[in-house]
Amino acid sequence: MRCRKCGQRAAINMRHHRLSLCSTHFKEWLIDQTQRFIEKYQMFTPSDRLLVAVSGGKDSLSLWDILWRLGYQTVGLYIDLGINGGIHYSARSRQCALQFAEERGLELDIYDLRSEIGRDLPDLADENRRGKEKPCSTCGLVKRYVMNRSAMKQGYDALVTAHNLDDEAAILLANTLDWSLEHLSRGLPVMPAGAGFAKKVKPFCRISERESAAYSILRGIEYMEDECPYSAGSKQLFFKHHLNEWEDEMPGVKLRFYKNYLKAMEAGAFPARQDSAEILSLQQCGVCGQPTTADGLCVFCRMTARK
Amino acid sequence: MRCRKCGQRAAINMRHHRLSLCSTHFKEWLIDQTQRFIEKYQMFTPSDRLLVAVSGGKDSLSLWDILWRLGYQTVGLYIDLGINGGIHYSARSRQCALQFAEERGLELDIYDLRSEIGRDLPDLADENRRGKEKPCSTCGLVKRYVMNRSAMKQGYDALVTAHNLDDEAAILLANTLDWSLEHLSRGLPVMPAGAGFAKKVKPFCRISERESAAYSILRGIEYMEDECPYSAGSKQLFFKHHLNEWEDEMPGVKLRFYKNYLKAMEAGAFPARQDSAEILSLQQCGVCGQPTTADGLCVFCRMTARK
């Protein structure tokens, strides 16, 4: 395989794009693609201040690197959940994020769950979950809460997450099995600000996991390679596995699935949910001021107060 | 495992219904379920004359048997496509359908493609397909055409097909990957009559393949067990295989997928396509009078005239 641009030995062959590129041209290409999607979906402009959610993994560090090279104004946000489970998961991820920011002279905010509320995510999940449930739903709740609050408090123009095509396709597939109109109407690359929620954008929504991994490797970014110790057996991994099997059989199916979904949304497949009862009945949490459907305290404040 | 109704040894355990039944109670249950869905989706009543598409396989013979036992007025339609491929596929299927009808004193219409147009499906597909394409799309076209024309010509109140839950879920999954609004808006248990099309109904849409197979075995129906020789490697089998893997992991997922889709349709997903440009521009074929989007001849008449 040869690079289509220069004829040198290719570093990556992207079957679904019918495109092979060498290391230099692949890195250039991925930066261009990311910029293209930022513009196409009107995510943000160079004058915007962006809060980038950084986990220390390949996706968020590759994305942050690209946004930095493109000249965007970014600050990183690392949420230390205290998940260590024998492999020092959070400690090592945090170290990758810190080192990355330091090497580039970028600012990284750290939210440390234990310092803030007195316990780690596994403790919190133990208090909340019934039976053998995984801590993933508590984790998602905490991360969404902290990301939104940080973006709102400090007046960022957008909250950037590094969800890639594989993530988006797997979530979409899971939501499609349930035909949850509420969830299906929210799978877009941009969710506008409103009702106490920051604008949320996903510049990597059409970049595959494999492409973002290749970028971080070819760029020499040191990232946390291990998966979260709780992710084994998760529904998301299950759907990713099946989508990978489909991709082998029908190259491009993941991208087609996601792009056609976006087209269907544009064509009015799911009548907009902006005016749904849930949004209209939002209130402010009495403690933190964040939006909540509950009376009085939001779920996060109730959960973290309880002890 | 014991039958929930009588405590005898169960003949089948349906995990997704959390229900085990003996042979007698399972047969009773499947008949009741079928009647329930006929009523729920307002498919037809005892005064309607029904044309039942019969392939000679487990689904169509089980369904026909149940409709007969429920006292509906049915005539079967067998389409002999002349697919023999070493295993005498069409000849043996036809024999199963004939024997079934004879044993019950039911009327079976036979449409023999070779007698009607002078060649078999494999010939027709060879003339039409480009490269290595499977004959499945030509076959689907011929069957839809013949079924509709037969139902319209003889004034039947509804055309009944034995699509089961596995079929419907696999088609739905394939259409969802493409997010084809046109196709997604047509996956309902009942498609009303109109614009030259007969009313189409699927009383087995919520009955799994395994349940319909169990019914035909426990009832002693002799059906064609082989799959069509062209089906190997088909996309539909591919999606069925994956849905079966999901069903093992999450019992009930197929039924949930299909039922939630129906709910979403009711809630206004995929705004009705009845007034789509395609439907509005339908014309009558100059030869057979069937509806067509083409000027002059319909696809079937063009295809079968060409030689």
Interface residues (C-beta under 8 A of the other chain):
Chain A: T176 L177 D178 W179 S180 L181 F238 H242 E245 W246 E249 V253 R256 F257 N260 Y261 K263 A264 A267 G268 A269 F270 P271
Chain B: T176 L177 D178 W179 S180 L181 L184 F238 H242 E245 W246 E249 V253 R256 F257 N260 Y261 K263 A264 A267 G268 A269 F270 P271
